[in-house]
């Protein structure tokens, strides 16, 4: 058998520049994501026609009660599909799984399962489940980015950028909102607004938008009338809306995971739980059919001034708030964006209608409060304010109400974070012991102290040093900031390039006059995760490390680059520890055999070969492969690379020959043809 073609070999032959590779990859990811999401939406329409027209026609004799049966049948189809095609393949991994892979495994995950998940989501949404299309859309794009990055054998940083680019392209195609897609990738997937990945993400999102608008047109997701922000005295009304949206968002998050726990504890087989959820969904959908499916039609009707009474709006809000967790917890795959928008629209419209009834002299549009409520609820649920603001702006193409929208979004997210620290995505990771902040798993950093990685050999600037001399020093050392000390060596402040520019424009002369004196500092015995959180609050790149008893005694400098290096080292060590633990477990379970750790050396016959193409002896099983900080369960198509560390279960008399085979060069390896042939 011939090994699969490796596109990285083509790059080695052509030797294009790194920017050219990234530009080409980002465009491919954007166009592929746009096409994939377009196909996904088409599958949703087909599923909807098959369920509500096809099956609905067959069940016509049951009258209106067929609405109850259709989600049940859809749930059964989803459950069986998952059982036969998605079993043991990370079937329900969604945006939280992408965040985990981006933070921990350098953006590498099993992209092969994306088509199965997208098809299951199409059945789910088409049969009326109260979920949205954005999670599968993001998965389609992120999978393309991860696949291309892995096939090109790019670095972790570049693969993470391509995964973010794919996620941005997915949101861009799903909502026809390229700017919101960029912010989604930066705020949620990568966890930080970084200039290194920004260009790749923007280019991919734009390419996806170009494809989507070429195929479906440039129309926004919702057509709404022009709203006018009357005056600043309306802001208190939007403040109250933000105060209402925050608790509802926190409740929404908790209900999602409460429903997951309840269905997980059910005694039914896993493939049957979506049908149970379908029963509940069908009963509520029979009473309130507006809550079935994505709900975009109802949202647009609310935004265009449709006449809904306050009680009906509140009933729809409560039903969507409960049935979305029931749908997702019961096993219907899909996203939480669209339900968040629905809940926010009903909340805002009910609130606006109530204000209009209580204060008839105030000229307001309830539909304007509905649009603001959509953004406020979404921001409170996903903890991504810029994404929520830009998504609503692009989905409606209405800028007139952006000020109250921004105001309500910030208020809602602040309240939601106070009541529920984790977002709808990060809570899933936190419950598994993974806490991601700024795109990093801070739990990994809890075992490392600041003293372990801080810089103790660093430059300082005397407070009497002139700004001109300080600027010369910055340029010579190619740095952006240094601590400022007094004549006794005590810490006075931190001087940055921004401080120098501001100081010169204000007529200040010395570093002591221009430096920032209100400092955020770290301590030697603090964990790196605590220090990283401090950096995130002020978005700063370095912290002075001071003595706990004397806040002016400078003992070191901690930079963000130091934390990243320590983080990468900790992940590698964790993978190594997990690998060794697996070997010990195997050895304990299998008496009379060895569990060998073999490294594929340079020139080894195994390097570049698929496992299935190698003639392993019957007494030998490759249990796992550690590649850098990745720990993989190998399969026949796994291509071994130089530096891979194999955990091999083998009989004792074979282990020495295998070890010599992996250690020796090509010619010597061929001598062991009795053990392993080309």
Secondary structure, 3 states (H helix, E strand, C coil): CCCCCCHHHHHHHHCCCHHHHHHHHHHHHHHHHHHHHHHHHHHHHHHHHHHHHHHHHHCHHHHHHHHHHHHHHHHHHHHHHHHHHCCCCCCCCCHHHHHHHHHHCCCCCCHHHHHHHHHHHHHHHHCCCCCECHHHHHHHHHHHHHHHHHHCCCCHHHHHHHHHHHHHHHHHHHHCCHHHHHHHHHHHHCCCCCHHHHHHHHHHHHHHHHHHHHHHCCCCCCCCCCCCCCCHHHHHHHHHHHHHHHHHHHHHHHHHHHHHHHHHCCCCCHHHHHHHHHHHHHHHHHHCHHHCCCCHHHHHHHHCCCCCCHHHHHHHHHHHHHHHHHHHHCCCCCECHHHHHHHHHHHHHHHHHHHHHHCCCCCCCHHHHHHHHHHHHHHHHHCCHHHHHHHHHHHHCCCCCHHHHHHHHHHHHHHHHHHCCCCCCHHHHHCCCCCEECCEEHHHHCCCEHHHHCECCCCEEECCCEHHHHHHHHHHHCCCEEEEECCCCCEEEEEEHHHHHHHHHCCCCEHHHHCECCCCEEECCCEHHHHHHHHHHHCCCEEEEECCCCCCCEEEEEEHHHHHHHHHHHHHHHHHHHHHHHHHHHHHHCCCEEEEEEECCCCCCCCCCEHHHCCCCCCEEEEEEEECCEEECCCCCCECCCCCEEEEEEEHHHHHHHHHHHHCCHHHHHCCCCCCCC
